[in-house]
Amino acid sequence: MPKRIEMKGRDLEGLVFLGKLKSVNVEYCDEKKKYARVVGVLLDGDEVSTECIPIRAAGKISTVIKHYLRLGVGKYILTEASGNLRHTDTEPEEDDSQPSG
């Protein structure tokens, strides 16, 4: 089994928002099934996981990430700027205090 990168649950959620996470699963850490880790598979096939945390917390993190994946939140990240974008605060402003004419 290849070495997994260990990170916090919020960092796994960040990977979803960046569009880097493909799937997520929960693995038990002990025989009593009181602790588990959330394991995510990245788009390039590498695996990342959380440390062993209480099963309830792992389940919540997994559920939230699965909902994010189903919603496709990673597809809303802007990766390239198009020529149609402009900053409205840098456009020349009309001065209403000066009389026109």
N, CA, C and O atoms as a GROMACS GRO file, in nm:
protein
  404
    1MET      N    1   0.084  -0.118   0.000
    1MET     CA    2   0.000   0.000   0.000
    1MET      C    3   0.089   0.125   0.000
    1MET      O    4   0.178   0.136   0.084
    2PRO      N    5   0.066   0.218  -0.093
    2PRO     CA    6   0.148   0.338  -0.097
    2PRO      C    7   0.122   0.429   0.023
    2PRO      O    8   0.015   0.424   0.083
    3LYS      N    9   0.219   0.510   0.056
    3LYS     CA   10   0.207   0.602   0.169
    3LYS      C   11   0.104   0.709   0.137
    3LYS      O   12   0.107   0.771   0.030
    4ARG      N   13   0.013   0.730   0.230
    4ARG     CA   14  -0.090   0.833   0.214
    4ARG      C   15  -0.043   0.963   0.277
    4ARG      O   16   0.029   0.963   0.377
    5ILE      N   17  -0.084   1.072   0.217
    5ILE     CA   18  -0.058   1.203   0.275
    5ILE      C   19  -0.164   1.226   0.383
    5ILE      O   20  -0.283   1.214   0.356
    6GLU      N   21  -0.120   1.258   0.504
    6GLU     CA   22  -0.213   1.278   0.615
    6GLU      C   23  -0.242   1.426   0.632
    6GLU      O   24  -0.151   1.509   0.632
    7MET      N   25  -0.370   1.460   0.646
    7MET     CA   26  -0.411   1.599   0.661
    7MET      C   27  -0.536   1.608   0.746
    7MET      O   28  -0.595   1.507   0.783
    8LYS      N   29  -0.577   1.729   0.775
    8LYS     CA   30  -0.698   1.754   0.853
    8LYS      C   31  -0.821   1.743   0.763
    8LYS      O   32  -0.810   1.752   0.641
    9GLY      N   33  -0.937   1.723   0.825
    9GLY     CA   34  -1.062   1.713   0.750
    9GLY      C   35  -1.093   1.838   0.670
    9GLY      O   36  -1.142   1.829   0.557
   10ARG      N   37  -1.065   1.955   0.728
   10ARG     CA   38  -1.092   2.080   0.656
   10ARG      C   39  -1.003   2.094   0.533
   10ARG      O   40  -1.042   2.158   0.435
   11ASP      N   41  -0.883   2.035   0.538
   11ASP     CA   42  -0.795   2.038   0.422
   11ASP      C   43  -0.848   1.949   0.311
   11ASP      O   44  -0.834   1.981   0.193
   12LEU      N   45  -0.908   1.835   0.348
   12LEU     CA   46  -0.973   1.750   0.249
   12LEU      C   47  -1.088   1.824   0.182
   12LEU      O   48  -1.106   1.814   0.060
   13GLU      N   49  -1.165   1.898   0.260
   13GLU     CA   50  -1.273   1.977   0.202
   13GLU      C   51  -1.218   2.083   0.108
   13GLU      O   52  -1.279   2.112   0.005
   14GLY      N   53  -1.104   2.139   0.141
   14GLY     CA   54  -1.040   2.237   0.053
   14GLY      C   55  -1.003   2.176  -0.081
   14GLY      O   56  -1.013   2.242  -0.185
   15LEU      N   57  -0.959   2.050  -0.079
   15LEU     CA   58  -0.926   1.982  -0.205
   15LEU      C   59  -1.048   1.966  -0.293
   15LEU      O   60  -1.038   1.971  -0.416
   16VAL      N   61  -1.164   1.947  -0.231
   16VAL     CA   62  -1.288   1.937  -0.310
   16VAL      C   63  -1.316   2.069  -0.379
   16VAL      O   64  -1.350   2.072  -0.497
   17PHE      N   65  -1.302   2.179  -0.306
   17PHE     CA   66  -1.329   2.310  -0.364
   17PHE      C   67  -1.231   2.344  -0.476
   17PHE      O   68  -1.266   2.418  -0.568
   18LEU      N   69  -1.110   2.292  -0.468
   18LEU     CA   70  -1.012   2.315  -0.574
   18LEU      C   71  -1.031   2.221  -0.691
   18LEU      O   72  -0.963   2.234  -0.793
   19GLY      N   73  -1.122   2.125  -0.678
   19GLY     CA   74  -1.149   2.032  -0.787
   19GLY      C   75  -1.045   1.922  -0.799
   19GLY      O   76  -1.029   1.865  -0.907
   20LYS      N   77  -0.974   1.891  -0.691
   20LYS     CA   78  -0.866   1.791  -0.694
   20LYS      C   79  -0.907   1.654  -0.642
   20LYS      O   80  -0.835   1.557  -0.665
   21LEU      N   81  -1.019   1.644  -0.572
   21LEU     CA   82  -1.060   1.518  -0.509
   21LEU      C   83  -1.163   1.446  -0.595
   21LEU      O   84  -1.260   1.507  -0.641
   22LYS      N   85  -1.141   1.316  -0.616
   22LYS     CA   86  -1.230   1.237  -0.702
   22LYS      C   87  -1.334   1.161  -0.620
   22LYS      O   88  -1.451   1.158  -0.656
   23SER      N   89  -1.292   1.099  -0.510
   23SER     CA   90  -1.384   1.021  -0.428
   23SER      C   91  -1.336   1.018  -0.284
   23SER      O   92  -1.222   1.055  -0.254
   24VAL      N   93  -1.424   0.974  -0.194
   24VAL     CA   94  -1.392   0.970  -0.052
   24VAL      C   95  -1.455   0.846   0.010
   24VAL      O   96  -1.560   0.799  -0.035
   25ASN      N   97  -1.389   0.793   0.113
   25ASN     CA   98  -1.436   0.674   0.182
   25ASN      C   99  -1.394   0.680   0.328
   25ASN      O  100  -1.310   0.762   0.365
   26VAL      N  101  -1.451   0.595   0.411
   26VAL     CA  102  -1.416   0.588   0.554
   26VAL      C  103  -1.358   0.451   0.583
   26VAL      O  104  -1.414   0.349   0.543
   27GLU      N  105  -1.244   0.448   0.655
   27GLU     CA  106  -1.181   0.322   0.697
   27GLU      C  107  -1.172   0.320   0.848
   27GLU      O  108  -1.139   0.421   0.911
   28TYR      N  109  -1.203   0.206   0.908
   28TYR     CA  110  -1.192   0.191   1.053
   28TYR      C  111  -1.046   0.179   1.093
   28TYR      O  112  -0.964   0.123   1.021
   29CYS      N  113  -1.016   0.234   1.211
   29CYS     CA  114  -0.879   0.230   1.263
   29CYS      C  115  -0.859   0.121   1.368
   29CYS      O  116  -0.746   0.078   1.390
   30ASP      N  117  -0.965   0.075   1.432
   30ASP     CA  118  -0.951  -0.024   1.537
   30ASP      C  119  -1.062  -0.128   1.527
   30ASP      O  120  -1.160  -0.110   1.455
   31GLU      N  121  -1.045  -0.237   1.600
   31GLU     CA  122  -1.141  -0.347   1.597
   31GLU      C  123  -1.276  -0.309   1.657
   31GLU      O  124  -1.380  -0.360   1.615
   32LYS      N  125  -1.277  -0.219   1.755
   32LYS     CA  126  -1.401  -0.180   1.821
   32LYS      C  127  -1.482  -0.081   1.738
   32LYS      O  128  -1.595  -0.048   1.773
   33LYS      N  129  -1.426  -0.034   1.630
   33LYS     CA  130  -1.490   0.060   1.537
   33LYS      C  131  -1.532   0.189   1.606
   33LYS      O  132  -1.640   0.243   1.582
   34LYS      N  133  -1.444   0.238   1.694
   34LYS     CA  134  -1.469   0.366   1.759
   34LYS      C  135  -1.396   0.479   1.690
   34LYS      O  136  -1.434   0.596   1.701
   35TYR      N  137  -1.290   0.446   1.617
   35TYR     CA  138  -1.211   0.546   1.546
   35TYR      C  139  -1.201   0.507   1.399
   35TYR      O  140  -1.197   0.390   1.362
   36ALA      N  141  -1.198   0.611   1.315
   36ALA     CA  142  -1.190   0.588   1.170
   36ALA      C  143  -1.111   0.702   1.107
   36ALA      O  144  -1.085   0.804   1.170
   37ARG      N  145  -1.074   0.682   0.982
   37ARG     CA  146  -1.008   0.787   0.906
   37ARG      C  147  -1.084   0.804   0.775
   37ARG      O  148  -1.141   0.710   0.721
   38VAL      N  149  -1.084   0.927   0.726
   38VAL     CA  150  -1.146   0.958   0.597
   38VAL      C  151  -1.035   0.950   0.493
   38VAL      O  152  -0.932   1.015   0.505
   39VAL      N  153  -1.058   0.869   0.390
   39VAL     CA  154  -0.959   0.849   0.284
   39VAL      C  155  -1.015   0.907   0.154
   39VAL      O  156  -1.126   0.872   0.113
   40GLY      N  157  -0.938   0.994   0.092
   40GLY     CA  158  -0.979   1.054  -0.034
   40GLY      C  159  -0.883   1.014  -0.145
   40GLY      O  160  -0.764   0.996  -0.122
   41VAL      N  161  -0.937   1.000  -0.266
   41VAL     CA  162  -0.856   0.968  -0.384
   41VAL      C  163  -0.851   1.093  -0.470
   41VAL      O  164  -0.955   1.149  -0.508
   42LEU      N  165  -0.729   1.137  -0.501
   42LEU     CA  166  -0.711   1.255  -0.585
   42LEU      C  167  -0.729   1.220  -0.732
   42LEU      O  168  -0.734   1.102  -0.768
   43LEU      N  169  -0.739   1.320  -0.816
   43LEU     CA  170  -0.758   1.298  -0.960
   43LEU      C  171  -0.641   1.222  -1.022
   43LEU      O  172  -0.660   1.149  -1.119
   44ASP      N  173  -0.521   1.239  -0.967
   44ASP     CA  174  -0.403   1.170  -1.022
   44ASP      C  175  -0.384   1.031  -0.962
   44ASP      O  176  -0.285   0.964  -0.994
   45GLY      N  177  -0.476   0.986  -0.876
   45GLY     CA  178  -0.471   0.851  -0.820
   45GLY      C  179  -0.406   0.842  -0.683
   45GLY      O  180  -0.418   0.738  -0.618
   46ASP      N  181  -0.339   0.946  -0.637
   46ASP     CA  182  -0.280   0.945  -0.503
   46ASP      C  183  -0.390   0.946  -0.398
   46ASP      O  184  -0.502   0.991  -0.423
   47GLU      N  185  -0.356   0.894  -0.279
   47GLU     CA  186  -0.452   0.890  -0.170
   47GLU      C  187  -0.410   0.984  -0.058
   47GLU      O  188  -0.291   0.996  -0.027
   48VAL      N  189  -0.508   1.050   0.001
   48VAL     CA  190  -0.486   1.135   0.118
   48VAL      C  191  -0.583   1.087   0.225
   48VAL      O  192  -0.688   1.032   0.195
   49SER      N  193  -0.547   1.109   0.351
   49SER     CA  194  -0.635   1.065   0.459
   49SER      C  195  -0.621   1.156   0.580
   49SER      O  196  -0.524   1.230   0.593
   50THR      N  197  -0.720   1.147   0.668
   50THR     CA  198  -0.711   1.216   0.795
   50THR      C  199  -0.642   1.122   0.894
   50THR      O  200  -0.620   1.005   0.864
   51GLU      N  201  -0.609   1.175   1.010
   51GLU     CA  202  -0.562   1.087   1.117
   51GLU      C  203  -0.682   1.013   1.172
   51GLU      O  204  -0.795   1.040   1.132
   52CYS      N  205  -0.660   0.920   1.263
   52CYS     CA  206  -0.770   0.846   1.323
   52CYS      C  207  -0.848   0.940   1.415
   52CYS      O  208  -0.793   0.996   1.510
   53ILE      N  209  -0.976   0.956   1.386
   53ILE     CA  210  -1.063   1.045   1.461
   53ILE      C  211  -1.188   0.966   1.500
   53ILE      O  212  -1.213   0.860   1.444
   54PRO      N  213  -1.267   1.016   1.596
   54PRO     CA  214  -1.389   0.944   1.633
   54PRO      C  215  -1.478   0.918   1.510
   54PRO      O  216  -1.487   1.001   1.420
   55ILE      N  217  -1.543   0.802   1.509
   55ILE     CA  218  -1.620   0.757   1.394
   55ILE      C  219  -1.728   0.858   1.354
   55ILE      O  220  -1.755   0.877   1.235
   56ARG      N  221  -1.788   0.922   1.453
   56ARG     CA  222  -1.894   1.020   1.422
   56ARG      C  223  -1.839   1.138   1.343
   56ARG      O  224  -1.902   1.184   1.248
   57ALA      N  225  -1.722   1.188   1.382
   57ALA     CA  226  -1.660   1.300   1.310
   57ALA      C  227  -1.620   1.258   1.169
   57ALA      O  228  -1.639   1.334   1.074
   58ALA      N  229  -1.564   1.138   1.156
   58ALA     CA  230  -1.524   1.089   1.023
   58ALA      C  231  -1.645   1.075   0.932
   58ALA      O  232  -1.638   1.107   0.814
   59GLY      N  233  -1.755   1.028   0.988
   59GLY     CA  234  -1.877   1.015   0.909
   59GLY      C  235  -1.930   1.149   0.861
   59GLY      O  236  -1.975   1.161   0.747
   60LYS      N  237  -1.925   1.249   0.948
   60LYS     CA  238  -1.973   1.382   0.911
   60LYS      C  239  -1.886   1.442   0.801
   60LYS      O  240  -1.937   1.498   0.704
   61ILE      N  241  -1.754   1.431   0.815
   61ILE     CA  242  -1.663   1.484   0.714
   61ILE      C  243  -1.687   1.415   0.580
   61ILE      O  244  -1.694   1.480   0.476
   62SER      N  245  -1.699   1.283   0.584
   62SER     CA  246  -1.723   1.206   0.462
   62SER      C  247  -1.854   1.246   0.395
   62SER      O  248  -1.859   1.261   0.273
   63THR      N  249  -1.959   1.263   0.474
   63THR     CA  250  -2.089   1.300   0.419
   63THR      C  251  -2.084   1.438   0.353
   63THR      O  252  -2.137   1.457   0.244
   64VAL      N  253  -2.022   1.533   0.420
   64VAL     CA  254  -2.011   1.669   0.364
   64VAL      C  255  -1.934   1.666   0.233
   64VAL      O  256  -1.975   1.729   0.136
   65ILE      N  257  -1.822   1.595   0.230
   65ILE     CA  258  -1.741   1.589   0.108
   65ILE      C  259  -1.819   1.521  -0.004
   65ILE      O  260  -1.811   1.565  -0.119
   66LYS      N  261  -1.893   1.416   0.027
   66LYS     CA  262  -1.972   1.348  -0.077
   66LYS      C  263  -2.078   1.441  -0.134
   66LYS      O  264  -2.104   1.438  -0.254
   67HIS      N  265  -2.139   1.522  -0.049
   67HIS     CA  266  -2.237   1.619  -0.099
   67HIS      C  267  -2.169   1.723  -0.189
   67HIS      O  268  -2.222   1.758  -0.295
   68TYR      N  269  -2.053   1.771  -0.149
   68TYR     CA  270  -1.979   1.867  -0.232
   68TYR      C  271  -1.944   1.805  -0.367
   68TYR      O  272  -1.958   1.870  -0.471
   69LEU      N  273  -1.899   1.680  -0.366
   69LEU     CA  274  -1.865   1.613  -0.492
   69LEU      C  275  -1.989   1.597  -0.580
   69LEU      O  276  -1.982   1.618  -0.702
   70ARG      N  277  -2.100   1.562  -0.520
   70ARG     CA  278  -2.224   1.545  -0.597
   70ARG      C  279  -2.270   1.678  -0.657
   70ARG      O  280  -2.321   1.682  -0.769
   71LEU      N  281  -2.251   1.787  -0.582
   71LEU     CA  282  -2.289   1.919  -0.632
   71LEU      C  283  -2.192   1.971  -0.737
   71LEU      O  284  -2.226   2.061  -0.814
   72GLY      N  285  -2.072   1.915  -0.741
   72GLY     CA  286  -1.972   1.958  -0.838
   72GLY      C  287  -1.912   2.094  -0.808
   72GLY      O  288  -1.888   2.173  -0.900
   73VAL      N  289  -1.888   2.123  -0.680
   73VAL     CA  290  -1.837   2.255  -0.643
   73VAL      C  291  -1.699   2.282  -0.701
   73VAL      O  292  -1.661   2.398  -0.717
   74GLY      N  293  -1.623   2.180  -0.732
   74GLY     CA  294  -1.490   2.200  -0.788
   74GLY      C  295  -1.491   2.254  -0.929
   74GLY      O  296  -1.389   2.300  -0.979
   75LYS      N  297  -1.606   2.248  -0.995
   75LYS     CA  298  -1.617   2.297  -1.133
   75LYS      C  299  -1.638   2.448  -1.139
   75LYS      O  300  -1.633   2.506  -1.247
   76TYR      N  301  -1.662   2.511  -1.024
   76TYR     CA  302  -1.689   2.654  -1.023
   76TYR      C  303  -1.565   2.739  -0.998
   76TYR      O  304  -1.576   2.861  -0.988
   77ILE      N  305  -1.450   2.677  -0.988
   77ILE     CA  306  -1.326   2.752  -0.966
   77ILE      C  307  -1.283   2.815  -1.098
   77ILE      O  308  -1.279   2.747  -1.201
   78LEU      N  309  -1.250   2.945  -1.095
   78LEU     CA  310  -1.199   3.011  -1.215
   78LEU      C  311  -1.053   2.971  -1.235
   78LEU      O  312  -0.970   2.993  -1.146
   79THR      N  313  -1.022   2.914  -1.348
   79THR     CA  314  -0.885   2.872  -1.374
   79THR      C  315  -0.815   2.963  -1.473
   79THR      O  316  -0.693   2.978  -1.466
   80GLU      N  317  -0.889   3.023  -1.565
   80GLU     CA  318  -0.830   3.114  -1.662
   80GLU      C  319  -0.916   3.239  -1.670
   80GLU      O  320  -1.039   3.231  -1.667
   81ALA      N  321  -0.852   3.353  -1.681
   81ALA     CA  322  -0.927   3.478  -1.694
   81ALA      C  323  -0.956   3.502  -1.842
   81ALA      O  324  -0.868   3.490  -1.927
   82SER      N  325  -1.080   3.535  -1.870
   82SER     CA  326  -1.116   3.565  -2.009
   82SER      C  327  -1.100   3.714  -2.033
   82SER      O  328  -1.086   3.792  -1.938
   83GLY      N  329  -1.102   3.754  -2.158
   83GLY     CA  330  -1.086   3.895  -2.194
   83GLY      C  331  -1.206   3.980  -2.158
   83GLY      O  332  -1.198   4.102  -2.163
   84ASN      N  333  -1.318   3.918  -2.123
   84ASN     CA  334  -1.439   3.994  -2.093
   84ASN      C  335  -1.445   4.043  -1.950
   84ASN      O  336  -1.534   4.120  -1.914
   85LEU      N  337  -1.352   4.001  -1.867
   85LEU     CA  338  -1.353   4.044  -1.727
   85LEU      C  339  -1.290   4.181  -1.714
   85LEU      O  340  -1.192   4.211  -1.783
   86ARG      N  341  -1.345   4.264  -1.627
   86ARG     CA  342  -1.284   4.394  -1.600
   86ARG      C  343  -1.316   4.433  -1.457
   86ARG      O  344  -1.412   4.386  -1.397
   87HIS      N  345  -1.234   4.519  -1.404
   87HIS     CA  346  -1.252   4.568  -1.268
   87HIS      C  347  -1.335   4.696  -1.275
   87HIS      O  348  -1.294   4.794  -1.337
   88THR      N  349  -1.450   4.695  -1.212
   88THR     CA  350  -1.536   4.812  -1.219
   88THR      C  351  -1.480   4.928  -1.137
   88THR      O  352  -1.512   5.044  -1.166
   89ASP      N  353  -1.400   4.900  -1.037
   89ASP     CA  354  -1.347   5.008  -0.956
   89ASP      C  355  -1.231   5.081  -1.023
   89ASP      O  356  -1.189   5.185  -0.973
   90THR      N  357  -1.178   5.030  -1.134
   90THR     CA  358  -1.069   5.097  -1.203
   90THR      C  359  -1.116   5.169  -1.329
   90THR      O  360  -1.037   5.234  -1.398
   91GLU      N  361  -1.244   5.157  -1.361
   91GLU     CA  362  -1.299   5.228  -1.477
   91GLU      C  363  -1.310   5.377  -1.444
   91GLU      O  364  -1.333   5.412  -1.328
   92PRO      N  365  -1.295   5.464  -1.544
   92PRO     CA  366  -1.311   5.608  -1.516
   92PRO      C  367  -1.454   5.638  -1.470
   92PRO      O  368  -1.551   5.585  -1.524
   93GLU      N  369  -1.463   5.722  -1.370
   93GLU     CA  370  -1.593   5.755  -1.314
   93GLU      C  371  -1.641   5.890  -1.366
   93GLU      O  372  -1.561   5.977  -1.398
   94GLU      N  373  -1.771   5.904  -1.373
   94GLU     CA  374  -1.828   6.033  -1.408
   94GLU      C  375  -1.837   6.117  -1.281
   94GLU      O  376  -1.876   6.068  -1.175
   95ASP      N  377  -1.801   6.242  -1.293
   95ASP     CA  378  -1.808   6.332  -1.179
   95ASP      C  379  -1.941   6.406  -1.183
   95ASP      O  380  -1.960   6.494  -1.267
   96ASP      N  381  -2.032   6.371  -1.095
   96ASP     CA  382  -2.165   6.431  -1.094
   96ASP      C  383  -2.165   6.572  -1.036
   96ASP      O  384  -2.265   6.642  -1.049
   97SER      N  385  -2.058   6.614  -0.972
   97SER     CA  386  -2.057   6.747  -0.910
   97SER      C  387  -2.031   6.856  -1.013
   97SER      O  388  -2.062   6.973  -0.987
   98GLN      N  389  -1.974   6.823  -1.128
   98GLN     CA  390  -1.946   6.921  -1.233
   98GLN      C  391  -2.066   6.933  -1.326
   98GLN      O  392  -2.120   6.832  -1.370
   99PRO      N  393  -2.109   7.053  -1.356
   99PRO     CA  394  -2.220   7.068  -1.450
   99PRO      C  395  -2.173   7.031  -1.590
   99PRO      O  396  -2.062   7.065  -1.632
  100SER      N  397  -2.257   6.962  -1.661
  100SER     CA  398  -2.220   6.921  -1.796
  100SER      C  399  -2.260   7.030  -1.894
  100SER      O  400  -2.359   7.099  -1.874
  101GLY      N  401  -2.183   7.045  -1.999
  101GLY     CA  402  -2.224   7.134  -2.104
  101GLY      C  403  -2.139   7.245  -2.125
  101GLY      O  404  -2.164   7.328  -2.212
   0.00000   0.00000   0.00000
